[in-house]
Amino acid sequence: MTQKSPRKTISDRRKPPSPRQQNWKTILPVMGIIFALLIAATGLRAVLTSHSHTQIGGPYALTDENGHVVSQTDFQGRYTLIYFGYTHCVDVCPLTLATVSAALEELGPLGQNITPVFISVDPARDTPAVVKEYIQRFSPRIVGLTGTEAQLQPIMAAFHVSARYRTSNGAGYLMDHSSLLYLMDGQNHLAGMIPVDSSAHHIALELKQLLPPPKNHPS
């Protein structure tokens, strides 16, 4: 009697997946994660540069480094790049002002359309004379503004800037404060925000994207 071969089940008849199929099974989840991260990054940028327009920034009137009262109307029609800091800062503030100055130099003529503005969060020590001496170390283009604590508080609140005193081991005190660059358009509306830990070249690229093209440049 001839013995019948055992019937093959469906699972037995399945062919093992090819190397190409195995590769796609590995790649597809990774691609999905990358795509999700890109969507999240795009959404975050949109929040910072569009939705926040109505939430960040506002009018201000402070004293500049020459003792003159300056408000946002003095920059009507011009872009301003605002940074909140203080003159006794030992690291972030001087590095930021130097980096911003280099970025505007890199932009060339396009950078001439932007006025860098330094607003002190330390009114007790940053008099106009102190601010003037400080900003001249970096660029003659920087406008330095200071004022009383009562004047600064609503402005800091409008820009969502926080600052608090921190004691130091040496003489005087240091301050912890939020650090961002605020690009405001000619109507004092937020055009975009740039992290201060960016390089001068990266800041220049970000500004170039946020600024409107020159009128003699094809759009």
C-alpha positions in Angstrom: 0.0 0.0 0.0 1.4 3.4 -1.0 1.5 5.9 1.8 0.0 9.2 1.1 2.1 12.2 1.7 0.7 14.4 4.5 -1.5 17.2 3.2 0.2 20.6 3.4 -1.6 23.3 5.4 -1.9 26.9 4.2 0.9 27.9 6.6 3.1 25.2 5.1 2.5 26.5 1.6 3.4 30.1 2.4 6.7 31.3 1.1 9.1 33.0 3.5 9.1 36.8 3.0 11.8 38.0 0.7 14.6 40.3 1.9 13.0 43.2 0.2 9.7 42.7 2.1 11.6 42.4 5.3 13.4 45.6 4.6 10.1 47.5 4.0 8.7 46.1 7.2 11.6 47.6 9.0 11.7 50.9 7.1 8.0 51.8 7.2 7.7 52.3 11.0 10.9 54.4 11.0 9.5 56.5 8.1 6.3 57.0 10.0 8.1 58.3 13.1 10.2 60.7 11.0 7.1 62.0 9.2 5.4 62.5 12.6 8.4 64.4 13.9 8.4 66.7 10.8 4.7 67.4 11.2 5.3 68.2 14.9 8.2 70.6 14.1 6.2 72.3 11.4 3.3 72.7 13.8 5.5 74.2 16.5 7.0 76.7 14.1 3.6 77.7 12.9 2.5 78.3 16.5 5.6 80.4 17.2 5.4 82.5 14.0 1.7 82.9 13.3 -0.7 82.0 16.2 1.5 83.9 18.6 1.3 87.1 16.6 -1.7 88.2 18.6 -0.3 87.2 21.9 3.3 88.4 22.0 4.5 92.1 21.8 2.9 95.4 22.4 3.6 99.1 22.8 6.5 100.4 24.9 8.0 103.7 25.9 11.5 103.6 27.5 14.6 105.7 27.8 17.4 105.0 25.4 21.2 105.2 26.0 21.2 108.9 25.3 18.4 109.8 27.7 15.7 110.2 25.1 12.3 108.6 25.4 11.8 106.0 22.7 8.6 104.1 21.8 7.6 101.6 19.1 6.4 104.4 17.0 10.0 105.6 16.5 10.5 102.4 14.5 7.4 102.8 12.4 8.0 101.1 9.0 11.2 99.5 10.1 11.9 96.0 11.5 13.3 95.6 15.0 15.1 92.7 16.5 14.4 92.9 20.2 16.4 91.1 22.9 15.8 91.4 26.7 18.9 91.1 28.9 21.1 93.0 31.3 24.6 94.5 31.3 26.0 92.5 34.2 25.2 89.2 32.4 28.4 87.2 32.2 27.6 84.8 29.3 24.4 84.7 27.4 23.7 88.4 26.9 27.1 89.4 25.5 27.3 86.4 23.3 23.8 87.1 21.9 24.6 90.7 21.1 27.8 89.8 19.4 26.1 87.0 17.4 23.2 89.3 16.4 25.7 91.9 15.2 27.6 89.3 13.1 24.3 88.0 11.6 23.2 91.5 10.6 26.6 92.1 9.0 26.3 88.8 7.1 22.9 89.9 5.7 24.6 93.0 4.1 22.1 95.5 2.7 19.1 93.4 3.8 20.4 93.6 7.4 20.3 97.4 7.2 16.5 97.1 7.3 16.7 95.8 10.9 17.3 97.8 14.0 18.6 95.6 16.9 17.1 96.7 20.2 18.4 95.7 23.7 15.9 96.1 26.5 17.3 95.8 30.1 15.5 93.7 32.7 17.7 95.1 35.4 16.5 98.7 35.9 18.2 99.1 39.3 21.7 99.0 37.8 21.2 99.6 34.1 21.0 103.4 33.8 21.1 105.0 30.3 24.9 105.7 30.7 25.6 102.1 31.8 23.6 100.7 28.9 25.3 103.1 26.4 28.8 101.9 27.5 27.7 98.3 27.2 26.1 98.2 23.8 29.0 100.2 22.2 31.1 97.1 22.8 29.1 95.3 20.2 27.7 97.6 17.5 26.8 101.2 17.1 23.6 100.1 15.5 22.1 98.7 18.7 19.5 100.8 20.5 19.7 100.3 24.2 16.5 100.9 26.3 15.9 101.0 30.0 13.4 102.3 32.5 11.9 101.9 35.9 10.6 98.6 37.1 7.0 99.9 36.8 7.7 100.8 33.1 9.3 97.5 32.3 6.9 95.1 33.9 4.0 95.5 31.4 6.4 95.4 28.5 8.0 92.2 29.8 4.5 90.7 30.4 3.5 91.6 26.8 6.6 89.8 25.4 6.2 86.9 27.9 9.6 87.6 29.3 10.5 86.4 32.8 13.3 87.6 35.0 14.3 87.0 38.6 17.2 87.8 40.9 19.7 85.2 41.7 22.4 85.7 44.3 26.0 85.2 43.4 29.1 84.5 45.4 30.8 87.7 44.3 29.8 91.3 44.5 26.4 92.2 43.3 23.8 89.7 41.9 23.0 87.8 38.7 19.6 87.4 37.1 17.9 84.4 35.5 15.8 85.6 32.5 14.2 84.1 29.4 16.2 84.6 26.2 14.7 84.9 22.7 15.1 87.2 19.8 11.8 88.9 18.7 11.6 90.1 15.2 8.9 92.8 15.0 7.7 94.2 11.7 7.2 97.9 10.8 3.8 97.9 12.6 5.4 96.4 15.8 3.7 93.0 15.1 5.6 89.8 15.8 7.2 88.5 12.6 9.0 85.6 14.2 11.1 84.4 17.1 14.7 83.0 17.0 16.5 81.1 19.7 19.6 82.9 21.0 21.7 79.7 20.9 21.7 79.8 17.1 24.9 80.7 15.2 25.2 84.0 13.4 24.8 82.2 10.1 21.7 80.5 11.2 20.2 83.7 12.6 21.0 85.4 9.2 19.2 82.6 7.4 16.2 82.8 9.7 15.9 86.6 9.2 16.2 86.2 5.5 13.2 83.9 5.5 11.2 86.1 7.8 11.9 89.4 6.0 10.0 90.4 2.9 12.1 90.3 -0.3 13.6 93.6 -1.4 11.3 95.6 -3.7 13.8 95.4 -6.6 14.1 91.7 -6.1 11.7 89.4 -8.0 9.3 87.6 -5.6 
